[in-house]
Structure formats: structure tokens, C-alpha cells
Amino acid sequence: MTTTETMTIRPATPPGMAELFDAPREEQALWDQAKREGVQLAMARLRFESQAPKIPQLKKLAELQGVDRVNALDDLAPLLFRHTIYKSYPISMVTRGRFDLLTKWLDGLTVHDLSGVDASQCDSFDSWFVALEAQSPLRPIHSTGTTGKLSVMPRGIWETAYFAWQFLHSYDTLDGSPDPIDLLIEANRGGPVPIVHPSYRHGRHLAQRMMDALVSGIGSEATTYVLNNDYLSADLMSLVGQVRGASQRSELDQLEIAPALLEKYRAMVLGQQDQQEIQKVFFERLVDDLLGKATYVVGVTPHLYDWMLRGEERGINRLFAPQSIVATGGGAKGLDLPPDWKERIEAFIGAPMRFGYGMSESLGGAMGCEHGMYHPPVSSILYILDLETGEPLPREGTQTGRHAFLDLIVESYWGGFVTGDKVTVTWDGCGCGRRGPFFHPDIQRLSEAEGGDDKVSCSGSADAHKEATDWLIAQSGAI
């Protein structure tokens, strides 16, 4: 079995997008600023012209902001959606079981016509997602719902296929060395690659979509090691966020929870009480089955650090073969780590950690380089916004501000997005040889930097963004 036979097949290039889609990533990494931004501007015009007539929210915001054509990249800054837009629905739609109204709300955010979707029998996010996938081209992705409301990304069939393909082809090299994925497959003699993820196997969260790509592209279900082979319920994730928020506001007694969902929640809580034992058994299984084998590992730093502590107690070094890929990100999640945590984890794992920076709203993540910087793909137009005014900062030198972007790949929804992250970006090329802009590793949530309150300022009229969001909710019939 060769790499070509095992890797996910690449979807067809959309019309007019050949220069962006067909040039190899390692070639794009060497484009100078004029070449890069020239291609981005041409593609951005195509995206705006094709999507504005079809996405009601984008069309409304463009009218309010007075944008009818794109002459420069910064012309699109007023149209970058706030990071709350994909969870702007009233929570009452969910608590009252009005998934018909939620469908109308989502209809205003996608190019696909959802008017024919019958959600009258839906009583949960999970059943609603099933209905959307059965009756439309959507394959939605949802967020973790830490605030109690899930963000719902209306991705389509094509984007889902492209995400799987590019996820497995994101390890570009500039020195002509072999692709790490190729080396991993070769180390497994062309057979399925063992895949490890200390979480749920199935679901519609980004991590589970990544697992789908890995298993179908280079692995198999039989060689996949997960902590829980069950489905990650979107409803439970939303409920956990609601309970957390209500507890912080001392309003737990005011929560309205369906009995069936409450029973699922209780079962989840009981299951978590045995997490230490479950983690121990999982770790022992990895040691017994995969010691010395070339493996693809997906795990956040706290999980890897916990494994390292267990391994050090057992005197285990180099758990996996050196061809292994250890994909990680997400930060320390509040864990207080010692200064040498990275070196110790890599010594235990037996392979370097490969860091990335991405989010559910974007198809293309920024991959870490040997200098510890994160490089976004050319398909993502980068904006750094002034923290006070929301205006785009110059595309030169080193700038610190709010991260925003326009993802040129997505076609089912508008890829313009203002994140909640404070970042520092250098535009003038990295010591690794890549010539485009790159993120410094000190990425911080603005809600944390500002004491829990993230006041989003957008380019153009802030009132226009609020008015457009209010209009979207009204169109859904919620008010």
C-alpha cells in the first residue's frame, strides 16, 4: 500500500482558484509579499462576488458598511464577522426545542438553501445535525461550548473533504527532505498507521473531524487508540457550558434541562469520577501495544505531560519510534509546567512535538516551524486589528493586535472572521526560510488579557455589525 493509495483523495479545484489551490505549499511559502497578496486579492474578489448574493448575513453587512467591490485587501476588513456570529442565536431556541428557528438562523449564514430542511422532529443539537446532513449539503462542525452556547460552522461536503486532504498534507518542507507523513507510512511498511487520541473517537467537533481524516487517510479503526470510542454529544458539551456559567452566576436553580439530557449529564459526571483509573488503563495499553512503533499522536499538552510523568515513574524512554508524529496545540490549559517540560515530553515520547495554531472556523491552520513560530497558509488572508479601534494595522514589520482572517478556501460560508485572540505577527519572513507573515508563540485570549471581558471592535461601523446580527435573528423568526 503506497502513500498515494492510503492518503485521502484531493477534491477538485474550484473554478478560478487554480493559482491558489494547485501551487505546492512549499512553493507558496517562498512567495514574496507582492506575489502572495496579489493572488490573495484576486481570490478574495471571487469569494466576495460569489458569496455576497447568497449569504444573507454577508449581503446585509456589506450594505450597511457600504462595501460593493474589493479593490484592496483592507476593503474587506469591515466585513469580517465577529467571533460570536456563529453562536448569535438566542439560547431559547435550544431550550424550547425550536430547531426549526435555529435552521432559519443558520440559513442566513450559508450559501446553501436550508428552506427545505424539516427540523420539526429535532429535540437536540445531535438530532438537528443528523437532519441537516440528511437533507442538505452541510456537514456542520461545532465548538466546545465553554460559554454554554455552541458555535455552529456550516461547512459543506466539499470543505469536509478538502479539510481531510489538507490536514494530511500540511507538513511542508523547504529543504527537499521527505514528507513526515511519508516517513510514518514507510515505517509501518505501507500498512495502517497506529493513531492515538486521548478523547472521543466520534463526533462533530473539530478534533473528531481530524480523527475521521486520519483514520480514513492513513489508519484504520482497528489501529486507532482512543480514550472513549463513543460519540461526543454536542448537547452535553453545551450543557456543561451552561452549568458552568449558571454556577458562576449562582443561577443553577434557574436552568431548564430536559430529563433525558439531564440523565446523560449525570452519567457523564459519574464516568468522570473514574478518569484516573481510565487514564491509567489507557496508558498501559499504549505501552503494551505501541512501544517502539511509528505512531500518529493527537494530544493537548496536559495529556502528553501526564503520560510523561507516568513514563518517568516506569523508567520508559522513547515510547514511540522516531518517525512518529506528535501533533499538539491548545496551550497548557492552566497547567503549571516546569521550564523543561517540552524536552522531557519529547524524550519520553521519542519524537518531536509538532505545534499548530488553528480554530474551528478556519480550514487551514498555522503550522509551527523549527524556530517556534506559526506560519498561516497563503489561503488565509491575515489581518491584525488595532485593539481599540478595530482598524487593520500595517502589513509590515512586527505588529501586535487582534487576530482576524479571511479563509479563501471555504465556499459554504463566509470565511471572514475576527477572533478573540491577541497575537504578535512579523510580516517580513522567518529565519526558517518562509517568506510570509508568521505568528509569535505568545498567543493570548483577549478575554483573559482584559479580565474576562472581550469588547470586540471591528473595522468600519460597530453599529453595523450589531444591526446585521439583530437582523439575522429577526429573520429567523425568534423575535
N, C-alpha and C positions, 0 to 999 in steps of 0.2 A: 504494500500500500504506500503510494508516494504522497508527498505533501500536497500536490495538486488534487489528488483523489480524496484526501481527507479534509482539506480546508473548505469552508463554506464558499459556495459559488457566488461570484460578484454580480450584483444586479446590473441591469443595463443602464448606461449613462443617459440621464435626462437630456432632451433636446436643448441645444445651445450651451451645454455645460461641459463640453469635451475638454477645454483647456484646464478647467479646474479639476475634473474628475480623473482624467486619463494620465496626467503627468505624475510620475512616481513621487512619493512623499520625500524621498531623499533628494530629488531634484528640486522640488518646491522649497525645501529648507535652505537652498542656496540662492534663491531669487533675491535680487536687491529690492529695495523699497518701491522703486518706480514700477518694476515688473509685478511685484506682489499686489500692490494697491491698484494697479491698472486692471488686473484680472478680477480682483475683488469688486471694483466699481462696476465693471461690465456685468458680472454675475448678480450683483445687488440690484441693478436696474431690472434685470429679468425677473428676479424674485418679487420685487415690489409690483411691477406691472402685471404679473400673472396672479399674484395673491390678493392684492388690494380689492379687486372687484368681487372676490369670492369669500373673503373673510370679513364678516360684518364689523367685528371689533376694530380691525385694522382700517377698514374703509372709514368708519366713524371717526377714529382718532386722526387719520390723515386729513379729513375735512376740518376738524376742529383746530388742527395745527397748521392748516394752510399748506400742506405738502402735496403737490400733484406730480412732481417729477424729481428725479435724482441726478444732480449734476456733480456732487462730491459726496464722499463717504459720510461726512458730518451732517449732510442733509437728512440722513436717516435717524440721527440721534433723538429727535423729538418723538419718533415712532417706536422706540424701544420700550416694550411693555415692562411695567413694574413687576418685581418678582412675586408679587401677591396675586397677579391676574389669574393664574391657573387654579387658585383656590378662592376666587372672589364670590362664589355662590353663597347665599345665606345658608347657615348650618341647619336652619329649619327645614330645608328641602330634604335633608337626610333624616332628621329625627322624625319628620312627618311621613317619611316614605314616599315623597313626591319626586320619584326618579324620572317621571315624565317631564317635570320642570327642569330637572338637572340636565336632561338631554337637550332641551331647548337652550339652556345656558351654554352647554358645550358646543352646540351648533353654531353659535356666534364666534367661535374661536378656531374653526377648521374650514378647509376648502371643501370638505365632503358634506353632502346634503344628508342630514340626520332626521329630516322630517318624517321619513318612513319608518323610523325605529320605534317599535312598540315596547315601551318600558312599563306598561301598566301592571305587569305581574312582578316587577322587581321590588324586593323588600330590603336590599342591602347593596353595598358597593360591589361585592363579589358577583351577585346575580346580575347587576347592571352591566358590569364589564362583559359578562358572558353574552348578554343581549346585544351589546354594541358590536362585539366581534362576530356574532352570528348574522347580524342584519346590516352591517356596514363594512367599509374597508379599514376601519380603525383597529389598532392593536394597542390600547392605551397603556401608559406607564403611570404609576402613582408614586408620590413621595412618602417619606416616613411618617408624616402627620404629627410631628412633635408638638405642634401648636393646637392639635385637635381637629384640624381640617386638612384633608389630603389635597395636595396639588395633583391635578389630573392632566397629563400631557396627551393630546390626541394624535399620537403617532399612527401612521398607516402601515399597510403591508410592506410597501417598498422600503420605507425607513427602517422597519424592523429587520428586513433582510440586509440592508446596507450596514446597519449597526453591527450585525453579526460579522459581516465580512471585514469591515474596517477595524473592529476590535481585535481580530486575529492577525491583522496586517499593520499594526501600529508601531512595531518595533523597528523603525527605520534606522539604518546605519550609514554613516558618511564615509567610512574608510574601506568599504568594499568587503567587510567581514560578513560571514554568513548571518542570515536572519536567525535570531534566538529561537523562534518557533520551529524553524527547520532543524536546528540542532536538537531541540527537545524531541521532535518526532523521530529523528535519526537515532537518538539514544534509546528509544523504545522500539527500534527496528521496524518502524513503519506501522506498528500496532497502535491501538488506542492508548492515549496518554492518561495516566492517573491524574485526576483533578480533585483538589481538596478545597472545601469551603466550609468553615465552621458556622453554618447558619442553615436556613431553609433551602431546600432544593428548588421548589416550585413557587411561582407567584408572578406578580406583575410589577414588582419593584425593580429598580434598575439592576440590583445585584443578581436577582433571579433571571432577568433577561440576559445578563452577562453569562450566567451559568448555562442557559439554553444555547448560547453561541458557542461556548467552549465544548459542551458535550456533543453537539451536533457536528462541530468542525474538526476537533482533534481527539475527542474522547469517546466514551460510551457510558451508558447508565451503570453498567457492571463495574466500571473502573472509577466511579465517582464516589467520593467520600464526603458526606455532609453530616452535620450535627442532627439535622431533622429532615427526614425525607418527605415531610408533609408539605402542604400548601400554606404559604404565608398569607393570611387573611388580611385584606385591605381594611375590612371593618374593625378587626381587632387593633390594627395599628392606629386607626382613627380614634377608637375608644380609649386606648392607652393615653393618647394625647389629650383627649377631653377630660379624663380622670385626673391627669397631672395638672392641667390648667385649673379645673374646678377645685382641686385640693389646695393649690396655691392661693386661690381667691376665697377659700373657706366656703365653697358653694356645692360641696359634694351632694348634699341632700336635695339639690335642685336638678340634678342630672336625670333625664328621662332616657332609660335604656330598655330596649326590647328584651323580654325574658330569655329568648333563645341566644341573643348576643351576650347577655349577662352570664349565662351558663358557660359559653365558650370562654369568656374572660376569666371566670373562676377557674376553669380547667387549665388555662394558660398560667395563671398565677401559681396554682398547685404544682404544675410542671416545672416552673422556675425554681421552686424550692429544692429541687434535686439537681440543679445545674452543676454544682461542684462535682457530684458523682458522674453525671453525664459527660462533663468535660474530661474527667479522668479516664473514663472508659474509651472516649473518642481518641484521646491522645495515645493510649496504649494500642489501639487498633492501628493508628498510623505507624507506630514503631514496629509492630509485628508485621504489617503488610508492605510498608513502603520504605523501610530502611535501606538507604543506598540507591534508591530508584529515582529516575528523572521524572519530576512531577511538576504540574502547574498548580500553584497555591494562590488562592484569593483570600486575603485576610487583612483586617484592620490591625494596626499596631498593637493594641491591647491583647488581642488573641495571640499574636506572634510572641509577645513578651511573656505571656502566661506559659506558652509552650516552652520557651527558653528556660524559664525557672524550673519547670518540671524536668527538662532535659539535663540541666546542670545538676540537679539533685541525683539524677540517674547516671551522670558521667557520660552523657551522649553528646558527641560532636558530629557535625556533618550528617544530619538526619537524612537529607536527600542528596542526590547526585549533583555535581556542579553545573550540569546543563539545565537544572530546574529553573523555572521562572516563578518568582515570588512577587506577585502584584499586590501593592498595598497603597493606602491613602487614607484620608479622613482624619489625620492627626492622632493625638494621644487620647482624645475623648476624656480629658480631665485627669488622666492618669499621671502621677508624679514620677517621671522616669529619671534614672541616673544618667550622667553625661555620656557614658559609654554604651548606652542601650542598643544603638544601631550595630556597633561592632560585635557585641555579644550575641545579638539575634542572628546576624549573618554567620558567625562562627558556628552557632548551633544548627542553623538551617543547612548550611553548606553551600549557599548560593547568595548572590547579591540581592538586596531588596530593590524592586523597581517601583518608584513612586510615580503617581499621577495626580492630576487635579482636574476634576470634571464635575458634572452635575446632571440631573435627570433631564433638564431642559435642552441639553446640547447633545448632538450625535457624536461629536469629536472631542475627546479630552486632550488636555495638555500633558505630554509625557515628560518625565524627568530625564535630565542628561547627567553625564558624569561630573558636571560642576554643580549639581544640586539645584538647577533651575528647571522651570517648566515651560515647554515650548508648545503653544497652541498651533493647530494645523492652519494652513492657509484658508481653508474653508470656513474658518471662524474669523470674522472681522472684529478686531479688538477695539474697544473704547475704554478709556479711563476718564471717569467723570469727576469733576470738582465736587468735593464732599458737601459744600454749602450750596452751590448754585445748580449743580447737575449738568453744567456745560462741559463738552468734551475738552480735555486737556491736549496740548500739542503732541503730535506723533513724533517726538524726538527726545533724545536724552533719557533721563530717568524720571518717571512721574509716579506719584502716589495718589490714589483716589479710589473711587468705587468702580468695581469691575462691571462692564457691560459688554455685550457682544451681539453680532448678527450671524447666526448659523446659516450658511448658504446651502447646506445640504437638505435641510428639512423642506418638504413640499406640502405636507398635510396641514401645517400650521405656520404661523409667522415666527421666524427664528430670532426676532429681535427681543432682547431680554436684559433687564437691569438687575444684577444680582444683589445680594446682601453682604457681599464680601469687600473688605478693604484690602487692596493689593498694591504692590510696588512693581512697576514694569520698566524694563530698559528696552528701548526701541532699536538700538544700534548694533545688535548682534552679540553673540555669546562666545566665550572662549572655547566652546566645544566645536565651533566652526559654523553653526547655524546662523543665518544672517537676519532672520526675522526677529520680532519682539519676543521677550520672554518674561515670565513671572519670577520674582524672587520668592523664596520658600516661606517667608514670614506672612502668610495669608491669615487674615483675622475676620471673624464675623463682626459686622458693624454693630449688631445688637449687643455684643459683648463689649466692644470698644466704647460704646456710648451708654453703658449702664443698663442695658436691657431694652432700650427704645431705639428702633431704627427708623428715623424720619427720612423717607425716600424723597430726594429731589431729582426731578427729571428735566432734561433739556426742553426748552420751549415752555409752554404754559402748564404749570402744575394743575390748574383747574381743568384743563382739557383732559388730562388722564383720569381725574375723578369723574368728570362728566361722562366720559366714554364708558367707564366701568359701571356707573349708575345706569346708563342707557342699556348696557348689556344685561344687567339684572332685570330691568324693567321689561326688556324684550322677551325674557324667559317666562314672564307671567308671574314672577314672585311678588311683584308689587303693582 
